[in-house]
Amino acid sequence: MLDRAYKAGGLMSYGADEAELWRRAALLVDRILKGAKPADLPIEQPTKFELVINLRTAKVLGLTIPQSLLLRADEIIQ
């Protein structure tokens, strides 16, 4: 989902790591297939988040992204 936002020119995104969500979902499906009742499974919230910054869009908008924010980013699109 994040890739689509950047192809459309998104500036920044901070959200749950989709790959991690799919891994967690696969573990829950595995437990269900092994006989666990869905109602007995815990409700989970994302624990891993990612920050992506698109410097191309920032340049087009005339914005300067602070170095401290760039250092925290998981991915920077040049």
C-alpha positions as CSV (number, residue, x, y, z in Angstrom):
1,M,0.0,0.0,0.0
2,L,2.8,2.4,0.8
3,D,4.3,1.8,-2.7
4,R,1.1,3.0,-4.3
5,A,1.1,6.2,-2.3
6,Y,4.6,7.1,-3.4
7,K,3.9,6.4,-7.1
8,A,1.1,8.9,-6.8
9,G,3.5,11.5,-5.2
10,G,2.9,11.1,-1.5
11,L,5.3,13.1,0.7
12,M,5.4,10.9,3.9
13,S,3.8,7.9,5.4
14,Y,3.9,6.4,8.9
15,G,2.0,3.2,9.4
16,A,2.1,-0.4,10.2
17,D,4.6,-2.6,8.4
18,E,2.4,-4.5,6.0
19,A,4.7,-7.5,5.7
20,E,4.6,-8.0,9.4
21,L,0.8,-7.8,9.4
22,W,0.7,-10.6,6.8
23,R,3.1,-12.7,8.8
24,R,0.9,-12.3,11.9
25,A,-2.2,-13.1,9.9
26,A,-0.6,-16.3,8.6
27,L,0.2,-17.4,12.1
28,L,-3.4,-16.9,13.1
29,V,-4.7,-18.8,10.1
30,D,-2.3,-21.6,11.0
31,R,-3.7,-21.8,14.5
32,I,-7.3,-21.9,13.2
33,L,-6.4,-24.7,10.8
34,K,-4.9,-26.6,13.7
35,G,-8.2,-26.4,15.5
36,A,-8.2,-23.2,17.5
37,K,-11.5,-21.4,17.7
38,P,-11.3,-17.9,16.1
39,A,-13.2,-16.5,19.1
40,D,-10.4,-17.7,21.4
41,L,-7.6,-16.0,19.5
42,P,-6.3,-12.7,20.9
43,I,-7.0,-9.4,19.2
44,E,-3.7,-8.1,18.0
45,Q,-2.5,-4.6,17.2
46,P,0.5,-3.8,15.0
47,T,3.8,-3.6,16.8
48,K,6.1,-2.7,14.0
49,F,5.7,0.6,12.2
50,E,7.6,2.2,9.3
51,L,8.3,5.8,8.3
52,V,8.8,6.5,4.6
53,I,9.8,9.9,3.2
54,N,9.7,10.9,-0.5
55,L,12.4,13.5,-1.1
56,R,11.4,13.9,-4.7
57,T,8.0,15.2,-3.6
58,A,9.6,17.4,-0.9
59,K,11.8,19.0,-3.6
60,V,8.8,19.6,-5.9
61,L,6.9,21.3,-3.0
62,G,10.0,23.3,-2.0
63,L,10.2,21.6,1.4
64,T,13.3,20.8,3.4
65,I,13.0,17.7,5.5
66,P,15.0,18.0,8.8
67,Q,18.0,15.7,9.1
68,S,16.7,14.4,12.4
69,L,13.6,13.1,10.7
70,L,15.5,11.6,7.8
71,L,17.7,9.7,10.3
72,R,14.5,8.1,11.8
73,A,13.1,7.1,8.4
74,D,13.0,3.4,7.5
75,E,13.0,4.2,3.8
76,I,13.9,7.4,1.9
77,I,12.8,7.7,-1.7
78,Q,15.3,9.8,-3.7
